[in-house]
Every structure is written in C-alpha cells, then in structure tokens.
Amino acid sequence: MGRYLNPGCMKFQQVLNSEIYVDKTGMISYINSVVNTEQRYVCVSRPRRFGKTIAANMLAAYYGKGDSRQLFSDRKIAEFDNWDKYINYFDVVRVVMTDFIKEKKDIKSALAEMQKLVVRDLKKQYPDVDYYNIENLIQSMSDVYEETGKQFVIIIDEWDVVFRVCKEDKDGQKLYLDFLRDWLKDQEYVTLAYMTGILPIKKYGQHSALNMFREFSIITPMQLAQYTGFTEEEVKDKCNEYNMHYEDIASWYNGYIVNTEIPVELRDKYRMGEYEDKTLSIYSPLSVVEALSTGIIQNYWNKTENYETLAEYIRMNYDGLKDSVALLMDGGRLKVNINKYQNDMTSFNGGNDVLVMLIHLGYLGYDADTKEVFIPNNELLDEFKNSTESEEWVDTFTSFKKSQKLLNATWEGKDEKVAEILEWFHDSAENKTYNSEAALSYAVQMAYYAGQKYYTTIQELDSGKGYVDLVYLPSPKHPNKPALLIELKYDKTLETAIDQIRNRNYPQKLEHYKDNLLLVSINYEKDVNSTDTAYKHHSCSIEMA
C-alpha cells in the first residue's frame, strides 16, 4: 500500500467505527455496473457536509488491492448479486486535490508535485516496469498497463478546488482541466474514474474539456439520488434509535428535493402521470448526525461554512438579488435557469447565476419540476438571517414589508391604502417620474414584488377585445388567494380604467376565477399640484368581479 496508490481501508474503517453510521454501500452496485464501460467516468458534485469524501473512501476501500471483504460482507452491498465481483480487484489511485492546489500556489507546479508523488508509489508497487519518464504520470501509468495489463480505478476528491481557491487564474484552470482530460479520457488503463466536488464540471461556452463524465449533481443525482444525503426513512430510523422527534429534525434539516431515476418497469405509469415516487427528500448528513448525537436541534451549518460566505454573494445584488433573497426568506420561490450557469464562482451574468451557484453550495433547494429555488429548511433560513443582519439590508426589508402590506390592502379592498403604498414606492424609486404607462406597469410590478410567493404574473394578457395590463394568477400552492386583474392608466382617470375593464369584458377571460377575482384600477396623474390639500399622484379602485 502507498499513500496515493492503494491507500487501504483505514479511513473507511474509521467511518464504520463512528457512533452514527448510515449504510450507503448499496451505491457500489451502481458503480460496479459502469466499470469498464463507456459510462466509467462518474462525477459527483454536491455541497459540503453531504458525504462525498466518505463515499470516495468507501470506493477506495472496496476496489483497492488489500483485504477489505470483512468491511462489506455484512453491509447493504452484500444484498446485491455478484456484490464482490470487483472487491480488492484493481489498483486504486486516490488523490485529494486540496492537498496540492492552494491559494497563491502555481497550478503547474502543484500538478507536477502530485504526479511525482503518485509515480513514486507506482514505482514501489511495480519496480520492474521500464518507466519512460517518471515525471509524467500519464506516461508512467501507461507503462504499467502495457507491461502488466493492470487497470486503475482513479478517485479524485475535491476535484473542483481550482475553481474555488484559484478563482481568477483562468489560464491555470484551463491547464488543470486539460491535464485531467489527458490523464483520464480514452486511456485504456482507466477502468473507472470517479471525481467528487462541490461545483459541476466547468464549461467553456457550450463545451467542456471533461465531456466524457456523467455528472450526478445535487440538482440531477439520478441513479445516485438515495446516496446524495440521508433519506427520510434513514432519518426516521435514527430518530427512533436516539429518542428524537422526527418532526423536529425534519423542520430544521429536511427540504432538499431531488429527482431519482424512473425504473424501467414503471416508465409507462410515469408517462401516464400515475407514478409519484420520482422525487426524494434528502437531509444534510452532518447536521442530522450532530443533532442526534447531542440531542440539541440547532444550526450546525456554520461548522463547515461561515455565514459571510453566503453574505458575500447575495450582497452583489445582481438584478435586484436582495429583493429575491427577501422573497425567499418569506417562504417564496423563484424561477431559475440552471443551464446558463458556467459552473465557477466568478462568471456571473446576473442574479440567476448566483442563485444557481447557491444551489450547488447547499444554501438553496431546487425543484426540478417547477424549476424553482427555495430555502429548504430552518437551518438554512437561519444562515440567511445571519447574512442579512447588516445595515445595508434595512431598505430591502423595509420595501419588502411595504410590498406585503400592499398585497394585504389589495386583498382587503382598501383602495386608498393601495394608492398610498404605491405613492411610497414611487417616492422611493430612483426614477422620480413614470413618464409612460409602460413605466407605470414596471413600477407597479416592483411594488407587488411580494406577490411572487403567491402568484404567477402575466403581462398584456389578450382578452379577445384588448389586453389586460397585469394579471396575477394564484399558484397551485395558494388556490384560495384571489386572482388580480390590474388595469393601469397614465394621466387619465380611474373611470377610464374601470370602463375599459367593463366594456371589454376582461373578467370573461378569467372565467375560472369568477368567484374569486379582484378588479384593480390604478391611475397615475403626473400634474397634480403639490399645494393641493388632496395632493396625490395615484388613485385606485378595487372591485370584486
């Protein structure tokens, strides 16, 4: 055994010796199925605290030369047919990239050091091989394979450290990715390549140097979904064992939603909408273990992440990101496009990219069916609270509370209150004039920002006889909220807006909501004299359809 070649099973043995252990050895069955196939490249990305290193140590213990049969023979993997097909069968190269790649350290020299140390282990294991260039790991592993026919399982932990530590070194990042590609892709000595990290594989435009890898991320874990974190059943079993109330544990640590693969025999049912088990709720293992072992339910996230890490990104305020955070903290959800994110920690093209990165860091959950992000549980909500306590967030939360009051006033039919709050938003805006009905529409949507928790917003809905300016339709989770039909007028009269609603029969377009539909007419008068005792730019009328 060496430090990097066949490192043995001690690290996995230490996991088994721990007070709380949840058996995830069943994962080996899937990994065995891709050995020496085109799918032998596996990249697992998920946040810290989700057991990536434990899984890597488990695979090193299973595949590596030595004798680890006793560690697995009474585990879940032993319930599968041919479970021991590859046990202790291959040479395993196991490297943790954080051992080599450090902040302010040259990436080229870091890779050279790593290659030198691994080759040293190779020479000890295979001293009779005629090595052509002992400074070149790729050549040396090829030499071993050509002379002995021995293949390797290559396990790389923290593979993405270069993007987290050397954020600005683009040339070094490219050098690193090119090295990994040359080391792994299409090499006959590779029987399995397994990488773990936090971030998915870095893209350059639409391309990737590591496009041979199949990715199992926190967003799309597929066949590895049940091994991504603790499942509900696993947590329930441990709660019974440790005399803890499952409901308490769930409220603090549950909430991540992942999609699993659809079994072949059930895909017809899935196509007909009759299969409902394709999603799985998972827990962050570290938090559950801490709560079970201490009996205290609290925020354990800061054991591995400082809240300033979160604060650093959300204070960027791309595309009004602070408003988005306020909505999420109120229990709302936001649509995101996960495909636009470039999988690093610097290439942000807007608030969407920051939100997607926060999914991968574990701060946000993601619903693949609705394509929405959300704060998954009380532990993470606590982290957001810690990250938004500074003075710079006061205005954001003041505006959000005003938006909530605007919603309540609308639901209660308090038209004067609605006009008053709209006036406040107008006065608080950087642009002190609306200038047009389109600008008024934008301002009103910002004022109703808190409504995204309850509504889907539609602009310019075709009624058949004209267009409705704004329509807010209740989301499936809030079916009892009234639909809102908002007609806007700029420098006209409320009566004009009301007449337009009635004359064009707008409510017929919303027949489904006829018993729970509010008609909201808003007018903005730009030239009201400020000396007038009734001075007010906005006026509002609210009626039940």
ROPALO-975001 format. One record per residue (C-alpha): x, y, z. Coordinates in steps of 0.5 Angstrom, whole numbers, padded with zeros to 4 digits, always signed. Example, Ala and Ser with C-alpha at 12.3 -4.5 7.8 and 13.67 -1.06 7.14 Angstrom:
BEGIN
+0025-0009+0016+0027-0002+0014
END
This chain:
BEGIN
+0000+0000+0000+0002+0007-0001+0000+0014+0001-0004+0015-0006-0004+0008-0009-0008+0003-0006-0008+0007+0001-0012+0002+0004-0019+0002+0008-0017+0005+0015-0021+0012+0013-0027+0008+0011-0026+0003+0018-0026+0010+0022-0033+0012+0019-0035+0005+0021-0033+0006+0028-0036+0012+0029-0042+0013+0033-0047+0014+0028-0047+0011+0021-0052+0010+0016-0050+0005+0011-0049+0008+0004-0045+0002+0001-0051+0000-0004-0048+0005-0008-0043+0001-0010-0047-0004-0014-0049+0002-0019-0041+0004-0019-0040-0003-0021-0045-0003-0027-0041+0002-0030-0034-0001-0029-0030-0002-0036-0036+0001-0040-0037+0008-0044-0040+0010-0037-0034+0009-0033-0033+0017-0032-0037+0019-0026-0037+0026-0023-0041+0027-0016-0042+0034-0014-0046+0036-0008-0045+0041-0002-0040+0040+0004-0043+0036+0009-0046+0031+0004-0041+0025+0005-0037+0026-0001-0031+0024+0002-0034+0018+0006-0036+0016-0001-0029+0016-0004-0026+0013+0002-0031+0007+0001-0030+0006-0006-0022+0006-0005-0023+0001+0001-0027-0003-0004-0024-0003-0010-0016-0002-0008-0011-0008-0007-0011-0011+0000-0017-0015+0004-0023-0011+0006-0028-0016+0005-0030-0016+0012-0032-0009+0012-0037-0010+0007-0040-0017+0008-0045-0015+0013-0047-0009+0009-0052-0007+0004-0048-0008-0002-0048-0015+0000-0055-0016-0001-0054-0015-0009-0052-0021-0014-0044-0021-0015-0043-0016-0010-0036-0018-0009-0034-0018-0017-0029-0013-0016-0027-0012-0009-0020-0011-0008-0019-0013-0015-0016-0006-0018-0010-0001-0017-0013+0005-0014-0010+0012-0015-0013+0016-0009-0012+0024-0009-0015+0030-0006-0013+0036-0010-0014+0040-0004-0007+0037-0002-0004+0040-0008-0007+0046-0010-0007+0052-0005-0009+0059-0006-0003+0063-0009+0001+0057-0011+0002+0056-0018-0002+0051-0021+0003+0048-0026+0008+0046-0020+0002+0044-0016+0001+0039-0021+0008+0037-0022+0008+0035-0015+0002+0031-0015+0005+0027-0021+0012+0026-0018+0009+0023-0011+0004+0018-0015+0009+0016-0019+0013+0015-0013+0008+0010-0011+0008+0007-0017+0015+0005-0018+0015+0002-0011+0009-0003-0013+0012-0004-0020+0019-0003-0019+0021-0008-0025+0017-0003-0030+0021+0000-0035+0019+0007-0034+0020+0012-0040+0019+0019-0036+0018+0018-0028+0016+0026-0028+0010+0024-0033+0004+0021-0029+0000+0019-0035+0006+0016-0039+0008+0012-0032+0001+0009-0032+0001+0007-0039+0008+0004-0038+0005+0000-0032-0001-0002-0036+0003-0004-0042+0007-0009-0038+0003-0012-0033-0004-0011-0036-0006-0008-0030-0012-0003-0030-0013+0003-0025-0019+0006-0021-0018+0013-0021-0021+0017-0015-0020+0025-0015-0023+0028-0009-0024+0036-0009-0023+0036-0016-0026+0043-0017-0022+0046-0012-0018+0050-0017-0025+0054-0018-0026+0055-0011-0019+0057-0009-0016+0060-0015-0022+0064-0018-0018+0069-0022-0013+0064-0025-0016+0063-0032-0010+0060-0035-0009+0056-0029-0016+0053-0029-0015+0051-0037-0008+0048-0035-0011+0044-0030-0018+0042-0034-0013+0040-0040-0009+0035-0035-0015+0032-0033-0017+0031-0040-0011+0028-0042-0010+0024-0036-0017+0020-0036-0020+0021-0043-0020+0015-0047-0014+0012-0043-0014+0004-0043-0011+0004-0036-0017+0007-0033-0023+0002-0031-0026+0007-0027-0025+0015-0026-0029+0018-0020-0029+0025-0018-0032+0029-0013-0033+0036-0012-0038+0042-0010-0039+0045-0017-0041+0041-0023-0036+0041-0029-0033+0048-0031-0036+0050-0038-0032+0054-0043-0038+0057-0047-0042+0051-0049-0036+0046-0049-0032+0042-0043-0026+0039-0043-0029+0034-0039-0035+0032-0043-0033+0024-0042-0036+0025-0035-0043+0023-0033-0045+0028-0028-0049+0027-0021-0050+0033-0018-0055+0036-0012-0059+0038-0018-0059+0032-0022-0057+0026-0018-0061+0021-0022-0059+0014-0020-0055+0016-0014-0060+0020-0011-0061+0016-0005-0054+0016-0004-0054+0024-0004-0056+0025+0003-0060+0022+0009-0067+0020+0006-0073+0021+0010-0073+0013+0012-0066+0013+0015-0067+0019+0019-0073+0016+0022-0070+0010+0024-0064+0014+0027-0069+0019+0031-0073+0012+0034-0066+0010+0036-0064+0016+0039-0070+0018+0042-0071+0024+0038-0078+0027+0035-0077+0026+0027-0082+0032+0026-0077+0037+0030-0071+0034+0026-0075+0035+0019-0077+0042+0021-0069+0044+0022-0066+0040+0017-0071+0037+0011-0072+0040+0005-0068+0039-0001-0071+0035-0006-0068+0031-0012-0071+0027-0017-0069+0020-0018-0069+0015-0024-0075+0012-0026-0075+0005-0026-0076+0001-0033-0082-0003-0031-0085+0004-0028-0084+0008-0034-0091+0007-0037-0094+0009-0031-0090+0015-0031-0092+0017-0038-0099+0017-0036-0098+0021-0030-0099+0015-0025-0092+0015-0022-0091+0019-0016-0084+0017-0013-0079+0020-0017-0078+0025-0012-0074+0024-0006-0073+0029+0000-0066+0029+0003-0062+0031+0009-0055+0034+0010-0052+0028+0014-0047+0033+0018-0053+0037+0021-0057+0031+0023-0051+0027+0026-0050+0033+0030-0057+0034+0033-0058+0026+0034-0051+0026+0038-0052+0032+0042-0060+0032+0043-0060+0039+0041-0063+0042+0035-0060+0048+0032-0056+0051+0027-0050+0046+0025-0048+0049+0018-0043+0054+0021-0039+0048+0023-0037+0048+0015-0039+0055+0013-0038+0062+0015-0045+0066+0014-0040+0071+0011-0039+0066+0005-0047+0067+0004-0047+0074+0005-0041+0076+0000-0045+0073-0006-0052+0076-0004-0050+0083-0003-0048+0083-0010-0055+0085-0011-0055+0083-0019-0061+0084-0022-0064+0086-0015-0062+0080-0012-0063+0083-0005-0070+0083-0007-0070+0076-0009-0067+0074-0002-0072+0078+0002-0078+0074-0002-0074+0067-0001-0074+0069+0007-0081+0070+0007-0082+0063+0004-0083+0065-0003-0080+0061-0009-0076+0064-0015-0075+0061-0022-0068+0060-0025-0065+0057-0031-0060+0052-0029-0057+0051-0036-0054+0059-0036-0049+0058-0030-0042+0057-0032-0040+0053-0026-0035+0057-0023-0035+0062-0017-0033+0069-0021-0037+0068-0028-0044+0071-0026-0048+0074-0032-0054+0076-0027-0058+0074-0021-0060+0068-0024-0052+0065-0024-0051+0067-0016-0058+0063-0014-0056+0057-0018-0049+0057-0015-0052+0058-0008-0056+0051-0010-0049+0048-0011-0047+0051-0005-0053+0048-0001-0056+0054+0001-0062+0054-0003-0066+0048-0005-0068+0046-0013-0075+0044-0015-0073+0041-0022-0081+0040-0024-0082+0047-0023-0075+0050-0024-0075+0054-0018-0071+0055-0012-0073+0056-0005-0070+0056+0002-0070+0049+0004-0071+0049+0012-0070+0053+0018-0062+0052+0019-0061+0055+0012-0066+0060+0014-0062+0062+0020-0056+0063+0016-0060+0068+0011-0062+0071+0017-0054+0072+0020-0052+0074+0013-0057+0080+0012-0057+0083+0019-0052+0089+0017-0055+0096+0016-0054+0095+0008-0061+0090+0008-0065+0095+0012-0068+0099+0006-0069+0092+0002-0073+0089+0008-0077+0096+0009-0079+0095+0002-0081+0088+0002-0085+0089+0008-0089+0095+0005-0090+0090-0001-0093+0085+0004-0098+0091+0006-0100+0093-0001-0102+0086-0002-0106+0085+0004-0109+0092+0003-0111+0090-0004-0114+0083-0002-0118+0087+0003-0120+0092-0002-0117+0098+0002-0116+0102-0005-0114+0109-0001-0109+0105+0003-0106+0101-0004-0106+0108-0007-0102+0111-0001-0097+0105-0001-0096+0106-0009-0094+0113-0008-0089+0111-0002-0086+0106-0008-0086+0112-0013-0082+0117-0008-0077+0111-0006-0076+0110-0013-0069+0112-0016-0073+0115-0022-0078+0120-0020-0083+0120-0026-0086+0114-0029-0086+0118-0036-0091+0113-0039-0096+0107-0038-0090+0102-0039-0086+0105-0034-0092+0105-0029-0093+0098-0030-0086+0097-0028-0086+0101-0022-0093+0097-0020-0090+0090-0021-0084+0092-0017-0089+0095-0011-0093+0088-0012-0086+0084-0011-0088+0080-0005-0094+0077-0009-0089+0073-0013-0090+0068-0007-0097+0067-0008-0098+0069-0016-0096+0068-0023-0095+0075-0026-0098+0075-0034-0097+0082-0037-0101+0084-0043-0106+0078-0043-0110+0078-0049-0117+0079-0047-0120+0078-0054-0122+0085-0054-0116+0088-0052-0110+0087-0047-0110+0087-0039-0104+0090-0037-0103+0086-0031-0106+0079-0029-0104+0076-0022-0106+0068-0022-0106+0064-0016-0100+0059-0016-0103+0052-0014-0100+0052-0007-0104+0058-0006-0111+0057-0009-0115+0061-0004-0112+0067-0006-0116+0072-0011-0114+0073-0018-0112+0080-0019-0113+0084-0026-0110+0090-0026-0111+0096-0031-0107+0102-0031-0108+0109-0034-0103+0114-0034-0105+0121-0033-0112+0120-0035-0118+0118-0030-0120+0112-0025-0126+0112-0029-0123+0111-0036-0119+0104-0033-0126+0102-0030-0130+0103-0036-0124+0099-0040-0125+0093-0036-0132+0093-0036-0133+0095-0044-0128+0090-0046-0131+0084-0041-0124+0083-0039-0126+0078-0033-0129+0073-0038-0122+0071-0040-0121+0069-0033-0128+0065-0032-0124+0060-0028-0123+0065-0022-0130+0069-0023-0132+0068-0016-0125+0070-0013-0123+0075-0018-0121+0083-0016-0121+0088-0021-0116+0093-0019-0116+0100-0023-0110+0104-0022-0109+0111-0025-0103+0116-0024-0104+0123-0025-0097+0127-0027-0099+0134-0026-0103+0134-0019-0101+0141-0016-0097+0139-0010-0100+0145-0006-0107+0142-0007-0109+0139+0000-0111+0133-0004-0105+0132-0007-0103+0125-0009-0101+0122-0016-0104+0115-0015-0111+0113-0015-0114+0106-0014-0121+0103-0014-0122+0095-0012-0128+0091-0014-0130+0084-0014-0131+0082-0021
END
